[in-house]
Amino acid sequence: MAEDQAQARARERMEATNQATIAGAKGALLSTAITAPIVLLSARKFEWVRKNIKPTGRAILVCFPAVGTFFVVADKSILKSARDTSLARIQNKT
């Protein structure tokens, strides 16, 4: 019985992790879709950007917001899942 509960909890955690990963990837994709055109077009349009920001720097300007968005969204998703699970357990006990 206790082993079944442990397996059920492990499945819940795995499902929450998978959902958080998918949500984080969606957020990162959206962030990249917003920042990439701005960075790439500004590199073509503005002389200062073309001269002072090398291609590696432009790639970093596109990637950093995506990575940050991924971690923030994934973390919030995991915390929401943990909160929902805790509330469900409290309600089941009463």
Secondary structure, DSSP 8 states (H G I E B T S, - for coil): -HHHHHHHHHHHHHHHHHHHHHHHHHHHHHHHHHHHHHHHHHHHH-HHHHHHS-HHHHHHHHHHHHHHHHHHHHHHHHHHHHHHHHHHHHHHH-
